[in-house]
């Protein structure tokens, strides 16, 4: 896969968005979470791959969720 097909690169992520950061998922009803890691994710419905999806878990533990577009996240 060439770079022309990549949706987002790590270079375009905000400096504050890194593993361990506390964030608010404004696109997910204001849920607060901790960034577990940032990496590739394939949407099972569309089969589209996002290179820099953000994997989050609630601050107190619980079910992880994935945010494909980091633009919906705010510093928590």
C-alpha positions as CSV (number, residue, x, y, z in Angstrom):
1,X,0.0,0.0,0.0
2,X,1.5,3.3,-1.0
3,X,1.4,6.5,1.1
4,X,-1.3,8.0,-1.2
5,X,-3.8,5.4,0.1
6,X,-3.2,6.1,3.8
7,X,-5.9,8.0,5.6
8,X,-3.9,9.5,8.4
9,X,-0.2,9.2,9.4
10,X,1.3,9.5,12.8
11,X,2.8,12.8,11.7
12,X,-0.6,14.4,11.4
13,X,-1.7,13.4,14.9
14,X,-1.8,16.2,17.6
15,X,1.3,16.1,19.9
16,X,-0.9,15.5,22.9
17,X,-2.4,12.4,21.4
18,X,-0.2,9.5,22.5
19,X,-0.4,6.2,24.4
20,X,-1.5,6.8,28.0
21,X,-3.2,10.2,27.2
22,X,-6.6,10.9,28.8
23,X,-9.1,12.0,26.1
24,X,-12.8,12.8,25.7
25,X,-14.5,11.2,22.7
26,X,-16.8,14.0,21.6
27,X,-18.1,11.8,18.8
28,X,-19.0,9.1,21.3
29,X,-21.4,11.0,23.7
30,X,-18.6,12.6,25.7
31,X,-17.1,9.3,26.9
32,X,-13.7,9.7,28.7
33,X,-11.0,7.2,28.0
34,X,-7.3,6.4,28.1
35,X,-5.4,5.8,24.8
36,X,-4.2,2.2,24.8
37,X,-2.5,2.4,21.4
38,X,-2.6,3.9,18.0
39,X,-2.5,1.6,15.0
40,X,-4.1,0.0,12.0
41,X,-7.7,-1.0,12.2
42,X,-10.0,-2.5,9.5
43,X,-13.7,-1.5,9.7
44,X,-15.6,-4.8,9.5
45,X,-18.5,-3.2,7.7
46,X,-16.7,-1.4,5.0
47,X,-13.3,-3.3,5.0
48,X,-11.6,0.1,4.9
49,X,-8.3,0.2,6.8
50,X,-7.4,3.2,9.0
51,X,-3.7,3.4,9.7
52,X,-3.9,5.5,12.8
53,X,-7.1,4.4,14.6
54,X,-7.1,5.2,18.3
55,X,-7.9,2.3,20.7
56,X,-9.4,3.6,24.0
57,X,-10.6,2.1,27.3
58,X,-12.6,3.7,30.0
59,X,-10.5,5.3,32.8
60,X,-11.7,2.8,35.4
61,X,-11.5,-0.2,33.1
62,X,-14.1,-1.8,31.0
63,X,-14.9,-2.4,27.3
64,X,-12.4,-0.9,24.8
65,X,-13.7,1.1,21.9
66,X,-12.0,2.3,18.7
67,X,-12.1,5.8,17.2
68,X,-11.2,5.8,13.5
69,X,-11.0,9.6,13.2
70,X,-8.9,11.2,15.8
71,X,-10.5,14.6,15.1
72,X,-13.5,13.6,17.3
73,X,-11.1,13.4,20.3
74,X,-10.3,16.2,22.7
75,X,-7.6,16.4,25.3
76,X,-9.1,15.0,28.6
